[in-house]
Amino acid sequence: MKVLVTGGSGFIGKHLVRRLLERGDDVKVVDLNPFPDDSVECVVGDLRDRSIVNKALTPDCDAVVNLAAITSVLQSVNDPEAVFNTNVLATHYLLERCRELGVGRFVLASSNAVVGNVGRSVINENIPLNPLTPYGSTKAAGEMLMSAYSASYRMTTCALRFTNIYGIGMQAKDSVVARMMKAALAGTGIQIYGDGSQMRDYLYVLDAVSSIELGLSLEQSDTLTIGLARSVSMNELYELTCKATGIDIKKEYVAAKPGEMPAVIVDNSKAKSLGFSIQYDLEKGLVATWQDFN
């Protein structure tokens, strides 16, 4: 299978490209940045430019994995148009190019943000879409585009609604796990919002890659909730990170962010019924991440 990976030079993309190459696939990358391995074909450019889409997505491609996105919720609030153009317009260009060329498979890295704040209810694929941020709305829009192209053009599509992804190679990220690891390494501290009781689900990057492999293998279009299915509070994540690093990381409690969701609790049983399995629990994943940082 020849697979185009958009955002293939990023955190998740580099792991996915390596996995696909290991299993014998032919892989092409399109990204704003060059791929670190010169042996992998890479088109450098912005997918908001249709000429870049046309250059990257060629008739010999069998599938597209769309990882390219602006994922910052704050950036989406401050500059919703830029996030729309990157996350929605570029997805439309890719799907339209797939239609023109007859490329039959399309996998999108989506997010549980498409369902908004459901309190402490368990999130699965049946919860109605109700995004509360421009970022969440762009992922919901991408899912709707895929649904339309699947129904109208017999394209097999899969939206993977990820929770928080962490793991080796995330030194450039600004997510909470990365901030804790950097604080442990530098001997500095971290801020915990509110009382630290907010619950989140954390998925190791190699398990995320396995779910993408599943998405590429499906015989019919689907939407899957992908996470560890074990939510922990920020306080528990802090304690687990201190244990994984062997360092008593300094912490400071600060005012809660307005509108922060109290919990993200997901049910991944549908994905598991299709063959998805977790190889890294949170403790194992944090240890592996710390070894990479250290």
Secondary structure, 3 states (H helix, E strand, C coil): CEEEEECCCCHHHHHHHHHHHHCCCEEEEEECCCCCCCCCEEEECCCCCHHHHHHHCCCCCCEEEECCCCCCHHHHHHCHHHHHHHHHHHHHHHHHHHHHHCCCEEEEEEEHHHHCCCCCCEECCCCCCCCCCHHHHHHHHHHHHHHHHHHHHCCEEEEEEECEEECCCCCCCCCHHHHHHHHHHHCCEEEEECCCCCEEEEEEHHHHHHHHHHHHHCCCCEEEEECCCCEEEHHHHHHHHHHHHCCCCEEEEECCCCCCCCECEECCHHHHHCCCCCCCCHHHHHHHHHHHHC
